[in-house]
Amino acid sequence: MRVAHVITRLILGGAQENTLHTVDDQHHLHGDEVCLITGPGLGPEGSLEGKAKQRSLDVRLIPEMRRSLHPIRDWKAYRHLVKILREYQPDIVHTHSSKAGILGRRAAWKLGIPAVHTIHGAAFHYGQRAIAYYAYLAAEKLAARWCQHFISVCDAMTQQYVDAGIAPREKFTTIYSGMDVDAYLSPSVPADEMRQRLGLHPDDIVVGKVARLFHLKGHEYLIESAPEVVRRNPNVRFLLVGDGILRQQFQQRIDQLGLTPHFVFAGLVAPEEVRNYLHAMDIVVHSSAWEGLARVLPQGLLAGKPVISFAIDGAPEVCIDGETGLLVPPRSVEGLSQAIIQLAESPQLRTQYGDAGRRECVERFRHQFMTERIRSVYENVLQGGTR
């Protein structure tokens, strides 16, 4: 099978890691001919391009394909994409992310190539300006005509797209975002040693968040919850893993609150090192305002840590309230602080939720299982089916 994947950027992020695992498995495990077409990994979030090269994957760069809307540049990116696909002649095109998803599906349709699109997170979502929200909604409705099937990373994404009238339910299949499950079960660096490297003490209760320091990732809610958490439990420390354009802004706010000693900024971390930071945590928090299904939730649970999340999108499918963690009303600072306090005060509950979460996630999130299911979708599409 010859497959072309199209994604806007190959930065350090969940959708990108998902896509890279898929491409790698298809090439190395299934013997498919695969190319990955992407725009440049600009910005402070880091890049996965080096890892792709280490794995000898065929990566094609389109310099004009950027995250922001720019009609002239987007038209050039589209023409470049059509040229690559015409030359490569894939059996199927698999698109990822909003910009690449629209351009890639249109290019595939123009060339008469079947297309599949993965919804890692809705293109139209909370936090967008009205004009962008409705523009992406209209674009998704149009682009749905140019592809044969959708893959959703969680049931919630399917429901949102069906409710929005993008496509009928039979055009969707949920396939959870795969990862190297075994790597997350145990760290390569002992947790005690990792905490020591980070300046954390054995009696600290470490509340961690893994995400780019970027808009809609929800760091501000965690920061604003910190004063009440620290007042109730001075041993709590917050570990932020990731970097981005909002770092200075967050550090200034933390300083205003007088909580600088309670926060550790780890900066950019290679994907294979994330497990060591998770094992150094006692509680994993996901406070994004919008996300499909954050990979850090199953990753944290695989590390045996309880999770706290806003009840958004696919989070409730993994953070099962009272079983694997605690769900909080979206964007509720008070709810977030109370959930952190509850778990910080109960080592027994932390262990109970973490153990239950590991059992729930250990098979469901293997990348090999994900790739096998994705290839099954391809085969059905190529045979003329909708599933």
C-alpha positions in Angstrom: 0.0 0.0 0.0 1.3 3.5 -0.9 0.2 6.2 1.6 0.7 9.9 1.7 0.2 11.6 5.1 -0.3 15.4 5.2 0.1 17.5 8.4 0.6 21.2 8.9 3.6 21.1 11.2 5.8 18.4 12.7 6.3 20.1 16.1 6.3 18.4 19.5 2.6 17.8 20.0 0.1 15.0 20.4 -1.3 15.0 16.8 2.3 15.0 15.4 3.4 12.1 17.7 0.3 10.2 16.7 1.0 10.8 13.0 4.7 9.9 13.3 3.9 6.6 15.0 1.4 5.8 12.2 3.9 6.5 9.5 6.7 4.6 11.3 4.6 1.6 11.9 3.2 1.5 8.3 6.8 1.7 7.0 8.7 -0.5 9.4 6.0 -3.0 10.6 3.7 -3.3 7.6 6.1 -2.7 4.7 4.0 0.1 3.2 5.4 2.9 1.0 4.7 6.0 3.0 5.6 9.6 2.8 4.9 12.4 5.2 4.2 15.8 3.8 4.5 18.8 6.2 5.1 22.4 6.6 8.2 23.8 8.5 8.3 23.3 12.3 8.5 27.0 13.1 8.2 28.3 16.7 9.5 27.5 20.1 7.6 24.2 20.5 10.3 22.0 19.2 10.3 19.7 16.2 10.0 16.0 15.4 11.7 16.3 12.0 15.0 14.9 13.5 13.2 11.9 14.9 11.6 11.2 11.5 15.0 11.4 9.8 16.5 9.0 12.4 13.8 6.5 11.5 14.6 6.9 7.8 11.1 8.1 7.0 10.3 9.9 3.8 9.5 13.5 4.8 8.5 16.0 2.1 8.6 19.7 3.1 6.2 22.4 1.8 7.7 25.7 3.0 4.5 27.7 2.3 2.3 25.5 4.6 1.9 27.4 7.9 -0.5 27.3 10.8 -1.9 30.8 10.3 -4.4 31.7 7.6 -2.8 33.4 4.6 -4.7 33.2 1.3 -1.7 33.7 -1.0 0.6 31.4 0.9 -2.1 28.8 1.4 -2.8 28.8 -2.4 1.0 28.2 -3.0 1.0 25.4 -0.4 -2.0 23.8 -2.2 -0.3 23.9 -5.6 2.9 22.5 -4.1 0.9 19.7 -2.4 -0.9 18.8 -5.7 2.5 18.5 -7.4 3.9 16.2 -4.7 0.8 13.9 -4.8 0.7 13.8 -8.5 4.3 12.7 -8.6 4.0 10.3 -5.7 0.7 8.7 -6.8 -0.4 7.3 -3.5 -3.3 4.8 -3.1 -4.7 6.9 -0.3 -4.1 10.3 1.3 -4.4 10.6 5.1 -4.7 14.2 6.4 -4.2 15.6 9.9 -4.8 19.0 11.5 -7.0 21.8 10.3 -4.9 23.5 7.6 -3.4 20.4 6.1 -6.7 18.6 6.5 -8.5 21.0 4.2 -5.7 21.5 1.6 -4.8 17.8 1.6 -8.4 16.6 1.1 -9.0 19.1 -1.7 -5.7 18.1 -3.4 -6.6 14.4 -3.2 -10.1 15.1 -4.5 -8.7 17.0 -7.5 -6.4 14.1 -8.4 -9.1 11.4 -7.8 -7.3 9.9 -4.8 -9.3 8.5 -1.9 -8.8 10.4 1.4 -9.1 9.8 5.1 -9.0 12.6 7.7 -8.1 12.2 11.3 -9.8 14.6 13.8 -7.2 15.2 16.5 -9.3 18.2 17.7 -12.2 20.0 16.2 -11.1 22.7 13.7 -13.9 24.9 15.0 -13.7 25.2 18.8 -14.0 27.3 22.0 -11.6 30.2 22.1 -11.7 31.1 18.4 -12.9 34.4 17.1 -16.3 34.1 15.5 -15.1 34.7 12.0 -12.5 31.9 12.4 -15.0 29.6 14.0 -17.6 29.9 11.3 -14.9 29.9 8.5 -13.5 26.6 9.7 -17.0 25.2 10.2 -17.9 26.0 6.6 -14.5 24.7 5.4 -15.0 21.4 7.2 -18.4 20.9 5.7 -17.0 21.5 2.3 -13.9 19.3 2.9 -16.1 16.5 4.1 -17.2 16.0 0.5 -13.6 15.5 -0.5 -12.9 12.5 1.7 -14.3 9.0 2.2 -13.9 8.6 5.9 -13.0 10.3 9.2 -11.0 8.8 12.0 -11.7 10.4 15.4 -9.3 10.2 18.4 -12.3 10.0 20.7 -16.1 9.5 20.5 -16.6 13.1 21.6 -15.0 14.4 18.3 -17.3 12.2 16.3 -20.3 13.6 18.2 -19.2 17.2 17.7 -18.8 16.7 13.9 -22.1 14.9 13.5 -23.9 17.5 15.6 -22.4 20.2 13.4 -23.7 18.5 10.3 -20.2 17.8 8.9 -21.0 14.2 7.9 -23.2 11.3 8.9 -22.1 9.1 11.8 -21.4 6.1 9.5 -18.4 8.0 8.0 -16.6 8.0 11.4 -14.4 5.5 13.2 -13.0 6.1 16.7 -9.3 5.0 17.0 -7.5 6.2 20.1 -4.2 7.9 19.7 -1.5 5.3 20.0 1.8 5.5 21.9 4.7 3.4 23.1 2.8 2.0 26.0 5.6 -0.1 27.5 7.9 2.9 27.7 5.4 4.8 30.0 5.0 1.9 32.4 8.4 2.5 33.9 10.9 5.4 33.7 14.5 5.2 32.3 15.5 7.5 35.2 14.3 6.6 38.7 11.6 9.0 40.0 13.7 10.0 43.1 16.7 10.9 40.9 14.5 12.8 38.5 12.9 14.8 41.3 16.4 15.6 42.7 17.5 16.9 39.3 14.5 19.2 39.2 15.2 20.5 42.7 12.1 18.7 44.2 12.3 17.2 47.7 11.0 13.7 48.7 8.1 15.2 50.7 7.0 17.5 47.9 3.6 16.7 46.4 4.3 17.3 42.7 1.4 18.4 40.5 2.4 18.3 36.8 1.2 19.5 33.5 2.7 18.5 30.1 1.8 20.9 27.3 3.1 23.7 25.1 3.0 27.1 26.8 0.5 28.3 24.4 -3.1 29.7 24.1 -5.9 27.4 25.1 -3.6 24.9 26.8 -5.0 26.2 30.1 -1.9 26.9 32.2 -3.5 30.1 33.4 -6.2 28.1 35.2 -3.7 26.0 36.9 -1.6 29.0 38.0 -4.7 30.8 39.3 -5.6 27.7 41.3 -2.2 27.6 43.0 -2.7 30.2 45.8 -5.5 28.2 47.4 -3.8 24.9 46.9 -0.5 26.1 48.5 -2.5 27.8 51.3 -4.1 24.4 52.1 -1.0 22.3 51.4 2.4 24.2 51.4 4.2 21.0 50.2 2.6 21.2 46.8 5.0 22.0 43.9 3.9 22.6 40.3 6.0 21.1 37.5 5.3 22.5 34.0 6.8 20.5 31.1 7.0 22.2 27.8 7.8 25.6 26.3 6.2 28.2 24.2 5.4 31.9 23.6 3.6 32.4 26.9 6.4 31.4 29.2 7.4 34.9 30.3 3.8 35.9 30.8 3.2 32.9 33.1 6.4 33.4 35.0 5.5 37.1 35.6 2.0 36.1 36.9 3.5 33.4 39.2 5.9 36.0 40.6 3.0 38.5 41.2 1.3 35.8 43.2 4.5 35.2 45.3 4.6 31.6 44.2 7.8 31.4 42.2 9.4 28.8 44.7 6.4 26.5 44.1 6.8 26.3 40.3 9.4 24.5 38.2 9.6 25.1 34.4 11.2 22.1 32.8 11.3 23.6 29.3 11.3 21.6 26.1 11.5 17.9 26.7 12.1 15.2 24.0 9.0 12.9 23.7 11.0 9.9 24.9 11.9 11.7 28.1 8.3 12.7 29.0 7.8 9.4 30.9 10.5 10.3 33.3 8.8 13.6 34.2 5.4 11.9 34.6 6.9 9.3 37.0 8.4 12.2 39.0 4.9 13.6 39.5 2.2 12.7 42.1 -0.7 14.1 40.2 -1.1 14.9 36.5 -3.4 17.8 35.5 -4.9 18.5 32.1 -6.4 22.0 32.2 -6.7 22.8 28.5 -9.8 24.7 27.3 -10.0 22.7 24.1 -8.4 19.5 23.0 -9.5 16.3 21.2 -8.1 13.7 23.6 -4.9 14.9 25.3 -2.3 12.1 25.1 -0.9 13.2 28.5 -4.1 11.7 30.1 -3.4 8.1 29.1 0.4 8.7 29.5 -0.1 9.8 33.1 -2.3 6.9 33.8 0.2 4.4 32.3 2.7 5.9 34.6 0.4 5.0 37.5 -0.6 8.6 38.3 -4.1 9.9 39.0 -5.3 12.6 36.5 -7.4 15.7 37.0 -9.0 17.2 33.9 -11.6 19.7 32.8 -14.6 17.8 31.5 -14.0 18.8 27.8 -14.1 16.9 24.6 -12.7 13.3 25.0 -11.2 13.7 28.5 -14.1 11.9 30.2 -13.4 8.9 28.1 -10.1 8.4 30.0 -10.3 10.5 33.1 -13.3 8.6 34.6 -14.5 10.7 37.6 -14.0 8.8 40.8 -12.3 5.9 39.1 -9.1 7.0 37.4 -9.1 10.7 38.4 -11.3 13.7 39.0 -13.3 15.7 36.4 -13.7 19.4 36.9 -16.2 21.8 35.2 -14.5 23.5 32.2 -12.4 26.5 33.1 -13.3 26.3 36.8 -10.3 27.6 38.9 -12.2 26.8 42.1 -13.0 23.3 40.9 -9.4 22.7 39.9 -8.0 23.8 43.2 -10.4 21.7 45.2 -9.6 18.6 43.0 -5.8 19.1 43.5 -6.3 19.6 47.3 -8.4 16.4 47.5 -5.7 14.3 45.8 -2.8 16.0 47.5 -4.3 15.1 50.9 -4.9 11.4 50.0 -1.9 9.2 49.0 -4.3 6.2 49.1 -6.7 7.8 46.5 -3.8 8.7 44.3 -2.6 5.1 44.2 -6.1 3.8 43.7 -6.9 6.0 40.7 -3.4 5.6 39.2 -3.6 1.8 39.3 -7.1 1.7 37.9 -6.1 4.0 35.1 -3.1 1.9 34.1 -5.3 -1.2 33.8 -7.7 0.8 31.6 -5.1 2.2 29.2 -2.4 -0.5 28.8 -3.9 -2.2 25.8 -6.2 0.5 24.4 -3.4 3.0 23.6 -0.7 0.8 22.0 0.5 2.4 18.8 0.6 -1.0 17.0 -3.1 -1.5 17.7 -3.8 2.0 16.4 -2.0 1.5 13.2 -3.6 -1.9 12.5 -7.0 -0.3 12.9 -6.1 2.6 10.6 -4.9 0.3 7.9 -8.2 -1.6 8.2 -10.0 1.8 7.5 -7.8 2.3 4.4 -8.6 -1.2 3.1 -12.3 -0.7 3.5 -12.1 2.7 1.8 -10.1 1.3 -1.1 -12.7 -1.4 -1.5 -15.4 1.2 -1.8 -16.8 1.1 1.7 -17.5 3.8 4.2 -16.1 2.0 7.3 
